């Protein structure tokens, strides 16, 4: 779901504008099939799964997710990073030296840290939906030991919020970063695409993938296949010079992460499009999870909301609307809007050095209120 900040995905814009126009006609399904088939093209050659920077162990292996553990003190308060389950993998949380959210949080005192590493879907997983992933998230948290401090990143953020509302006693504190919650609060690239496109288009995409959304084929949806070095440097907010050995290593790590994609279950993908974007069901209070309607007022845990001013995928207002939907007291809600882009929140040097340590201190209670970065 990530998109470098300095280029405009012209091919994506053209494709979806054409699909949106076609969806109003009687030949929408046929047009969708032709355009989506053209867009996905041939399957890319297989690549190796990107490496994680920080030494750790896999504490639990489920078919949908691996639980990666970065514990220094087994007696410390557990913190679970709920990574996005989208086009790219969770290794973005631990990319490289000075660009690892895991390392930044541990250095700031989070000594019992876990990360959800969502696995690429196989053909037999095509019917898995949001409930299945929330249920497995529940298994992870029970295995860790509730209550946990839960940090939700991007698409992992709305999953974390749903979980906290469905199981409020299992979440001690909640951090949401660049997460689309109220998708009608402001326009963004993703919300605009979903709003202006017929659901038939998305169903056709799943059909063409034989029940899956194949990440290796749709990578080109998110922009040029070749990312410019300067774009990578800007995302990472690094001082390393282009062409230097240090930058070459950083560039290689970023490209490895970007090139390795996940396949999504068709049902999960369609539910996300329909419920999160078309229906705005989380903010509207109509979302049902694991047999019950989700009431965000049930979330009373202390809450931190983190957005990027120039986030091209999730407008800050889509996240900040949460403060008016949950039951958390205003005095227990912290928020920050920082400079930068969507990916920069997770790997940008400035965010990792100046913002996330404050969030870690907020979680541990060593600072009563985390200092919000200036817009």
Secondary structure, 3 states (H helix, E strand, C coil): CCCCCCCCCHHHHHHHHHHHHHCCCCCHHHHHHHHHHHHHCCCCCCCCCCCCCCCCEEEEECCCEEEEECCCCCCCCCEEEECCCCCECHHHHECCCCCEHHHHHHHCCCCCEEEEEECCCCHHHCCCCHHHHHHHHHHHHHHHCCCEEEEEECHHHHHHHHHHHHCHHHEEEEEEECCCCCCCCCCCHHHHHHHHCCHHHHHHHHHHCCCEECHHHHHHHHCCCCCCHHHHHHHHCCCCCCCCHHHHHHHHHHHHHHHCECCEEHHHHHHHHHHHHHCCHHHHCCCEECCEECCHHHCCCEEEEEEECCCCCCCHHHHHHHHHCCCCCHHHEEEEEECCCCCHHHHCHHHHHHCHHHHHHHHHCCCCCCCCCCC
